Amino acid sequence: MSYRFKIFFYARKNYVDINGEISVMIRLMLDGQKAQFTSHLKVDPALWDSKLNMVKGNSKAAVLVNEKLREIRMELNLHYKELKQQGIYFTVDKIKDAFLGVKSKVQMLLVVFREHNEELKLRIGKDITAAGVKKYERTCTRLGEFLKHRYNIDDIPLKEIDYNFIYSFETYLTTVWNSSVNTVAKYLQRLKHIVVLAKHNGWIPSNPFVNFKIKFKKVDRGYLTEDELVTIMEKKFAIKRLEQVRDIFVFSCFTGLAYIDVRNLNAKDIQKSFDGRLWIIKKRQKTDVQSNILLLDIPKRILDKYRGMPNENRLLPIISNQRLNSYLKEIADLCGIEKNLTFHVARHTFATTVTLAKGVPMETVSKMLGHTSIKTTQIYARITNDKISHDMQELSKKLQNMAPAFSL
């Protein structure tokens, strides 16, 4: 790496001491970076030559100061060359610290990662969820385990992270933890976030992820067909807990709300809008983007069913996501549905079967889902066979008047 290093001396003429002298300051420049500090030398203001950066004349005092300045310049250049020969990234402050005898702090990956996570915790409920922080903490833990497994060390300087380190971490997650392609990608994304922070803070010279491609695999996100949804809705359950889980799942199928937003749903989120009808108007916890969802008849009847239920001001008898998903697998078995039924399938079902397949425009669905980009909505969307059939029947009707004009 090439550097442009310059050394200047200047006098602080606006600070005259009781002896009528001024301090000589040192200014270092390195590729646009700047550092300033005192040389601890004093001169007569009238004798300082600002163009030559030295004291005028041949007096004993002038010769002594100029000699000291030459020594300082030589020592600074020596520290610069030593740092450059080490082949590591360094800043102008590191040259200054080396000259002053100050040991520069080596930034370590896990130390920085943990400090980042502690700061994230302070933002829970503002721009990140507790679950989001947990994901960063899990990534930090995996990195610690990887360092022990691969290098038998407790931590590593950030400046030593390179392409091979990232590749080895990816391999470790894939082989030792048997993580899926997309799970590995999420871990790597969070590591990249820390690396980018380090780059912005000047702790590393470049981003080692520049030439590393994080791989994602397109996943066919599960959803229920209309027949499957009706089967679940019409099923009679002998166990009350299964019935409640089914009701909450169906509620999400007709509102598109994610688990956390259903759990936090309260009375103030149900509002009468401009059209005189009831709407669910609330911000998604994940993105802080507002969702506006018309309260259709089926979810309204579900809310009425559980009205007055004592449950911390919540409108539905929600349980933990893990237990809820466990019950949903039991419900799928009882209904003869051979799909991996999770609560998030309800949100996909709303996007696909309940809205897009019924002709609701993509832009409208995106707004109801609270997406920040319509590209996200396109991931959820599928063109079902029913939708293709419906669209082609409509096209056939529009083309019928062309048939008489065509003779064989």
Secondary structure as UniProt FT lines:
FT   STRAND          5..16
FT   TURN            18..19
FT   STRAND          22..30
FT   TURN            31..32
FT   STRAND          33..43
FT   HELIX           45..47
FT   STRAND          48..49
FT   TURN            50..53
FT   STRAND          54..55
FT   HELIX           60..85
FT   TURN            86..87
FT   HELIX           92..100
FT   HELIX           109..121
FT   TURN            122..123
FT   TURN            125..127
FT   HELIX           130..151
FT   HELIX           158..160
FT   HELIX           163..175
FT   HELIX           181..200
FT   TURN            201..202
FT   TURN            208..211
FT   HELIX           226..234
FT   HELIX           240..253
FT   TURN            254..255
FT   HELIX           259..263
FT   HELIX           267..269
FT   STRAND          270..272
FT   TURN            274..275
FT   STRAND          278..283
FT   TURN            285..287
FT   STRAND          290..294
FT   HELIX           297..305
FT   TURN            306..308
FT   TURN            312..313
FT   HELIX           321..334
FT   TURN            335..336
FT   HELIX           343..349
FT   HELIX           350..355
FT   HELIX           356..358
FT   HELIX           362..369
FT   HELIX           374..380
FT   HELIX           385..399
FT   HELIX           400..405
//
